[in-house]
Amino acid sequence: MTDKRMSRWYFGGLASCGAACCTHPLDLIKVHLQTQQKGKMGMVSMAMQVVKNDGALALYNGLSASLCRQMSYSLTRFAIYETVRDMLSSSNQGPMPFYQKVLLGAFGGFTGGFIGTPADMVNVRMQNDVKLPPELRRNYKHAVDGLFRVFREEGVRKLFSGATMASSRGALVTVGQLACYDQAKQLVLSSGFMGDNILTHFLSSFIAGGCATFLCQPLDVMKTRLMNSKGEYSGVIHCLRVTAKEGPMAFYKGLVPAGIRLIPHTVLTFIFLEQLKNNFGIVVIS
């Protein structure tokens, strides 16, 4: 008999929080690039401008909202995906087919994206605040203050502004991350050249991060613009038309920082997750 450890349902949220603490500045720069309407600033120049205007700590503006988002969005999608996957794999005595992983990832990501929309919106607003003139800043103290103020000042419907985009993006990024990570890890292990170690986790998660970036970038741009809007968009279709007028590449604004942010975030998330599972997971005797 050998001991095998399974992930606990909340490990995905914890691992994502750890990764978010490391990659938050990249996420903030990505939001700034996506929300500029006519600017041509690049990633480095945008980062320098933020630091010059508001100091180095401004790169961590909205961190509390980012962590709140991970403990709602990521915790939900990981909990759904890993719980169902482990249950089905145990009953089938083998790994799930890839198409089932894709369907399960899409469902978990869509659900997590909807649940995490309020925290995600506050996260986008807090990150973008430093780019606004002082008189236009919302100045949320932290994530909970932001959620309460949006509810009080703009109503509960505003908390779910951009929920369609957030849920759709959640489905795509979860397929790219979780389903592709599982499949890549399975292929690497089946090759016999590498064992179940941190190098395998790194390689598999790097592939998954690239897939997730490619799949979700257009929706990510749309979601960010809708969440940060002050009434300039009447809805998803209107936002789509306005963005399309800027040219096809407008849907890929911030692609480089998105990849630079999402790939390391994916790598760190799965490395943290595997370490949590190996050290604190549920022991299964087989």
FENRA-V560055 format. One record per residue. RES is the residue in one letter. SS is DSSP state (helix for helix, strand for strand, loop for the rest). PHI is phi as a letter, one per 40 degrees, with the letter a starting at -180 (none if undefined). Layout:
# FENRA-V560055
res ss phi
RES SS PHI
RES SS PHI
This chain:
# FENRA-V560055
res ss phi
M loop none
T loop b
D strand c
K strand b
R strand b
M strand b
S loop c
R loop c
W loop c
Y loop c
F helix c
G helix c
G helix c
L helix c
A helix c
S helix c
C helix c
G helix c
A helix c
A helix c
C helix c
C helix c
T helix b
H helix d
P helix d
L helix c
D helix c
L helix c
I helix c
K helix c
V helix c
H helix c
L helix c
Q helix c
T helix c
Q loop c
Q loop c
K loop b
G loop c
K loop b
M loop c
G loop c
M helix c
V helix c
S helix c
M helix c
A helix c
M helix c
Q helix c
V helix c
V helix c
K helix c
N helix c
D helix b
G loop g
A helix c
L helix c
A helix c
L helix c
Y helix b
N loop c
G loop g
L helix c
S helix c
A helix c
S helix c
L helix c
C helix c
R helix c
Q helix c
M helix c
S helix b
Y helix c
S helix c
L helix c
T helix c
R helix c
F helix c
A helix c
I helix c
Y helix c
E helix c
T helix c
V helix c
R helix c
D helix c
M helix c
L helix c
S helix c
S helix c
S helix c
N helix c
Q loop f
G loop i
P loop c
M loop c
P loop c
F helix c
Y helix c
Q helix c
K helix c
V helix c
L helix c
L helix c
G helix c
A helix c
F helix c
G helix c
G helix c
F helix c
T helix c
G helix c
G helix c
F helix c
I helix c
G loop c
T helix d
P helix d
A helix c
D helix c
M helix c
V helix c
N helix c
V helix c
R helix c
M helix c
Q helix c
N helix c
D helix d
V loop c
K loop c
L loop c
P loop d
P helix d
E helix c
L helix b
R loop c
R loop c
N loop f
Y loop c
K loop c
H loop a
A helix c
V helix c
D helix c
G helix c
L helix c
F helix c
R helix c
V helix c
F helix c
R helix c
E helix c
E helix b
G loop g
V helix c
R helix c
K helix c
L helix c
F loop b
S loop c
G loop g
A helix c
T helix c
M helix c
A helix c
S helix c
S helix c
R helix c
G helix d
A helix c
L helix c
V helix c
T helix c
V helix c
G helix c
Q helix c
L helix c
A helix c
C helix c
Y helix c
D helix d
Q helix c
A helix c
K helix c
Q helix c
L helix c
V helix c
L helix c
S helix c
S helix c
G loop g
F loop c
M loop b
G loop c
D loop c
N loop b
I helix c
L helix c
T helix c
H helix c
F helix c
L helix c
S helix c
S helix c
F helix c
I helix c
A helix c
G helix c
G helix c
C helix c
A helix c
T helix c
F helix c
L helix c
C helix b
Q helix d
P helix d
L helix c
D helix c
V helix c
M helix c
K helix c
T helix c
R helix c
L helix c
M helix c
N helix c
S loop c
K loop b
G loop h
E loop c
Y loop b
S loop c
G loop i
V helix c
I helix c
H helix c
C helix c
L helix c
R helix c
V helix c
T helix c
A helix c
K helix c
E loop c
G loop h
P helix d
M helix c
A helix c
F helix c
Y helix b
K loop c
G loop g
L helix c
V helix c
P helix c
A helix c
G helix c
I helix c
R helix c
L helix c
I helix c
P helix c
H helix c
T helix c
V helix d
L helix c
T helix d
F helix c
I helix c
F helix c
L helix c
E helix c
Q helix c
L helix c
K helix c
N helix c
N helix b
F helix b
G loop c
I strand c
V strand c
V strand b
I strand c
S loop b
